[in-house]
Amino acid sequence: MTTLFVSDLHLDAVRPQLVALFLDFLKGEAAHSDALYVLGDLFEYWVGDDDPQAVGAQVADGLATLARSGVPVFFLRGNRDFLLGTDYASRCGMRILADPCVIDLYGRPTLLMHGDLLCTDDAEYQSFRRNTRDPAWQEQFLAQPLEARIAFAQHARAASIEHQRSVRPQDSGGDATKEDITDASPAAVEQAFARYGIDLLIHGHTHRPAIHKLVAGDRPRTRIVLGDWYEQESVLRVDADGASLSVP
C-alpha cells in the first residue's frame, strides 16, 4: 500500500477540468491508498466555511466518500486556504494538521509543511502571512459579509500574481537571483531539519517539484517538493520501500 501526498491544486470554478481530475483521483488511486495528505492550497482561495461555492461542496463530498471508505485524509492549511476551518473539515471527514508537523511515515519520522514558511527571503509575503494568521485579524475578517470577503480574496490573488511577476526576471537578461526570493531559503531548510531532528521533509507551495538530496548538519537529508495541479495532477507516492514523485 502507498501513502499519497498532493499540494497546490488551486481548485476553482474557472478550472472545472482540474476539479473533475481531482474527484476522479479520489475515486481511483486514492481509494486504494493507506492515507491521503493534502499539504495546502487545495482551493484557489477560501473566505470561510460558510461560502456556498459549488466547488467546495463537490470536493467535500468526494473527500467524505474517501474517508468513509476507510482512507484517512489529512490537511495542512496553505497560503490560499488558511481560513479553512473545522466545520468544512468535518464535512470532508479530514483532520487538520498543524503546519509544520512531524508524522510517522512507515517508521520514518517525516516533517510536513505547506512550504511558505521556508520562503524567508520574501519579506513582503512573510509580513502578509504574519498579519493574516493573527487570530484577531481572522475573527474580524470572518465577521464581514461574504461579498466583502470574496472581493478581498480576489484583490489579494491579483496582488499575489503581480508580486510574483515583480520578483522574477522578465527575460534572459534579468537578475536570476530575484527568482530565488519566492523559493525556499537554503538556510530555512537547514534550520527546519535541525529543529525537528528529521531526515525527510515534504512540502509544496513553491510549484518547483523535485526530490532534493542534500547534507545538513553533517547528515544526508531529503527534501521533496510537490508540484502544482494547474495543468495535470502531481502526486507523491510513498511506501515502505521509498518515494516517487509525478511531475506535471
VENUR-V106376 format. One record per residue. N is the residue number from 0. RES is the residue in one small letter. NEAR is the number of other C-alpha atoms within 10 Angstrom. D_LAST is the distance of its C-alpha to the last C-alpha in whole Angstrom. Layout:
BEGIN
n:N res:RES near:NEAR d_last:D_LAST
n:N res:RES near:NEAR d_last:D_LAST
END
This chain:
BEGIN
n:0 res:m near:11 d_last:23
n:1 res:t near:20 d_last:20
n:2 res:t near:21 d_last:19
n:3 res:l near:21 d_last:16
n:4 res:f near:23 d_last:14
n:5 res:v near:25 d_last:12
n:6 res:s near:29 d_last:12
n:7 res:d near:27 d_last:12
n:8 res:l near:24 d_last:12
n:9 res:h near:19 d_last:14
n:10 res:l near:23 d_last:16
n:11 res:d near:18 d_last:19
n:12 res:a near:14 d_last:21
n:13 res:v near:10 d_last:20
n:14 res:r near:12 d_last:16
n:15 res:p near:12 d_last:18
n:16 res:q near:15 d_last:15
n:17 res:l near:20 d_last:13
n:18 res:v near:22 d_last:16
n:19 res:a near:15 d_last:17
n:20 res:l near:13 d_last:13
n:21 res:f near:22 d_last:14
n:22 res:l near:18 d_last:18
n:23 res:d near:14 d_last:17
n:24 res:f near:15 d_last:15
n:25 res:l near:21 d_last:18
n:26 res:k near:14 d_last:20
n:27 res:g near:12 d_last:19
n:28 res:e near:11 d_last:17
n:29 res:a near:22 d_last:18
n:30 res:a near:18 d_last:22
n:31 res:h near:16 d_last:22
n:32 res:s near:19 d_last:21
n:33 res:d near:16 d_last:23
n:34 res:a near:19 d_last:22
n:35 res:l near:24 d_last:19
n:36 res:y near:21 d_last:18
n:37 res:v near:24 d_last:17
n:38 res:l near:27 d_last:17
n:39 res:g near:28 d_last:18
n:40 res:d near:27 d_last:17
n:41 res:l near:28 d_last:17
n:42 res:f near:23 d_last:18
n:43 res:e near:19 d_last:18
n:44 res:y near:22 d_last:22
n:45 res:w near:22 d_last:24
n:46 res:v near:21 d_last:28
n:47 res:g near:21 d_last:30
n:48 res:d near:17 d_last:30
n:49 res:d near:13 d_last:33
n:50 res:d near:15 d_last:30
n:51 res:p near:10 d_last:30
n:52 res:q near:12 d_last:27
n:53 res:a near:11 d_last:26
n:54 res:v near:17 d_last:23
n:55 res:g near:21 d_last:24
n:56 res:a near:14 d_last:26
n:57 res:q near:15 d_last:24
n:58 res:v near:21 d_last:21
n:59 res:a near:20 d_last:25
n:60 res:d near:16 d_last:26
n:61 res:g near:19 d_last:23
n:62 res:l near:25 d_last:23
n:63 res:a near:21 d_last:26
n:64 res:t near:17 d_last:26
n:65 res:l near:24 d_last:24
n:66 res:a near:20 d_last:26
n:67 res:r near:11 d_last:29
n:68 res:s near:11 d_last:28
n:69 res:g near:13 d_last:28
n:70 res:v near:21 d_last:25
n:71 res:p near:19 d_last:25
n:72 res:v near:22 d_last:23
n:73 res:f near:18 d_last:23
n:74 res:f near:24 d_last:22
n:75 res:l near:24 d_last:22
n:76 res:r near:22 d_last:22
n:77 res:g near:26 d_last:20
n:78 res:n near:24 d_last:21
n:79 res:r near:21 d_last:21
n:80 res:d near:19 d_last:22
n:81 res:f near:20 d_last:25
n:82 res:l near:19 d_last:27
n:83 res:l near:24 d_last:26
n:84 res:g near:15 d_last:29
n:85 res:t near:14 d_last:31
n:86 res:d near:12 d_last:32
n:87 res:y near:17 d_last:29
n:88 res:a near:19 d_last:27
n:89 res:s near:13 d_last:31
n:90 res:r near:15 d_last:30
n:91 res:c near:23 d_last:26
n:92 res:g near:23 d_last:28
n:93 res:m near:23 d_last:26
n:94 res:r near:15 d_last:27
n:95 res:i near:18 d_last:26
n:96 res:l near:18 d_last:26
n:97 res:a near:13 d_last:27
n:98 res:d near:19 d_last:25
n:99 res:p near:16 d_last:25
n:100 res:c near:12 d_last:26
n:101 res:v near:19 d_last:27
n:102 res:i near:12 d_last:26
n:103 res:d near:9 d_last:27
n:104 res:l near:14 d_last:24
n:105 res:y near:14 d_last:26
n:106 res:g near:8 d_last:29
n:107 res:r near:13 d_last:27
n:108 res:p near:16 d_last:27
n:109 res:t near:21 d_last:24
n:110 res:l near:23 d_last:24
n:111 res:l near:22 d_last:21
n:112 res:m near:26 d_last:21
n:113 res:h near:27 d_last:19
n:114 res:g near:25 d_last:19
n:115 res:d near:22 d_last:21
n:116 res:l near:20 d_last:24
n:117 res:l near:24 d_last:23
n:118 res:c near:22 d_last:22
n:119 res:t near:19 d_last:26
n:120 res:d near:17 d_last:26
n:121 res:d near:19 d_last:25
n:122 res:a near:12 d_last:29
n:123 res:e near:10 d_last:29
n:124 res:y near:18 d_last:26
n:125 res:q near:16 d_last:28
n:126 res:s near:10 d_last:31
n:127 res:f near:11 d_last:29
n:128 res:r near:15 d_last:28
n:129 res:r near:10 d_last:31
n:130 res:n near:13 d_last:33
n:131 res:t near:16 d_last:31
n:132 res:r near:13 d_last:31
n:133 res:d near:10 d_last:34
n:134 res:p near:10 d_last:36
n:135 res:a near:10 d_last:39
n:136 res:w near:12 d_last:36
n:137 res:q near:15 d_last:34
n:138 res:e near:10 d_last:37
n:139 res:q near:9 d_last:38
n:140 res:f near:18 d_last:35
n:141 res:l near:16 d_last:35
n:142 res:a near:10 d_last:39
n:143 res:q near:10 d_last:38
n:144 res:p near:9 d_last:38
n:145 res:l near:16 d_last:34
n:146 res:e near:11 d_last:34
n:147 res:a near:13 d_last:35
n:148 res:r near:18 d_last:32
n:149 res:i near:16 d_last:30
n:150 res:a near:12 d_last:31
n:151 res:f near:14 d_last:30
n:152 res:a near:17 d_last:27
n:153 res:q near:14 d_last:26
n:154 res:h near:11 d_last:28
n:155 res:a near:14 d_last:26
n:156 res:r near:15 d_last:23
n:157 res:a near:11 d_last:24
n:158 res:a near:12 d_last:26
n:159 res:s near:13 d_last:22
n:160 res:i near:10 d_last:21
n:161 res:e near:11 d_last:24
n:162 res:h near:14 d_last:24
n:163 res:q near:14 d_last:20
n:164 res:r near:12 d_last:21
n:165 res:s near:12 d_last:25
n:166 res:v near:17 d_last:23
n:167 res:r near:17 d_last:21
n:168 res:p near:15 d_last:23
n:169 res:q near:11 d_last:23
n:170 res:d near:8 d_last:23
n:171 res:s near:7 d_last:24
n:172 res:g near:7 d_last:27
n:173 res:g near:11 d_last:26
n:174 res:d near:12 d_last:26
n:175 res:a near:14 d_last:23
n:176 res:t near:10 d_last:25
n:177 res:k near:16 d_last:24
n:178 res:e near:15 d_last:20
n:179 res:d near:14 d_last:21
n:180 res:i near:17 d_last:23
n:181 res:t near:21 d_last:20
n:182 res:d near:19 d_last:18
n:183 res:a near:22 d_last:20
n:184 res:s near:17 d_last:23
n:185 res:p near:13 d_last:24
n:186 res:a near:13 d_last:27
n:187 res:a near:15 d_last:26
n:188 res:v near:19 d_last:24
n:189 res:e near:16 d_last:27
n:190 res:q near:15 d_last:29
n:191 res:a near:19 d_last:27
n:192 res:f near:21 d_last:27
n:193 res:a near:13 d_last:31
n:194 res:r near:9 d_last:32
n:195 res:y near:15 d_last:30
n:196 res:g near:14 d_last:31
n:197 res:i near:17 d_last:28
n:198 res:d near:20 d_last:26
n:199 res:l near:19 d_last:22
n:200 res:l near:23 d_last:20
n:201 res:i near:19 d_last:17
n:202 res:h near:26 d_last:16
n:203 res:g near:27 d_last:14
n:204 res:h near:28 d_last:15
n:205 res:t near:19 d_last:14
n:206 res:h near:17 d_last:10
n:207 res:r near:15 d_last:10
n:208 res:p near:21 d_last:9
n:209 res:a near:14 d_last:11
n:210 res:i near:16 d_last:14
n:211 res:h near:12 d_last:17
n:212 res:k near:12 d_last:20
n:213 res:l near:13 d_last:23
n:214 res:v near:12 d_last:27
n:215 res:a near:17 d_last:28
n:216 res:g near:11 d_last:32
n:217 res:d near:7 d_last:33
n:218 res:r near:10 d_last:30
n:219 res:p near:11 d_last:27
n:220 res:r near:17 d_last:24
n:221 res:t near:18 d_last:21
n:222 res:r near:18 d_last:18
n:223 res:i near:21 d_last:15
n:224 res:v near:25 d_last:13
n:225 res:l near:29 d_last:10
n:226 res:g near:27 d_last:7
n:227 res:d near:25 d_last:8
n:228 res:w near:23 d_last:7
n:229 res:y near:16 d_last:9
n:230 res:e near:11 d_last:7
n:231 res:q near:16 d_last:6
n:232 res:e near:19 d_last:6
n:233 res:s near:21 d_last:6
n:234 res:v near:21 d_last:9
n:235 res:l near:22 d_last:12
n:236 res:r near:18 d_last:14
n:237 res:v near:19 d_last:18
n:238 res:d near:15 d_last:21
n:239 res:a near:12 d_last:24
n:240 res:d near:7 d_last:23
n:241 res:g near:9 d_last:20
n:242 res:a near:14 d_last:16
n:243 res:s near:12 d_last:13
n:244 res:l near:20 d_last:10
n:245 res:s near:14 d_last:7
n:246 res:v near:16 d_last:4
n:247 res:p near:13 d_last:0
END
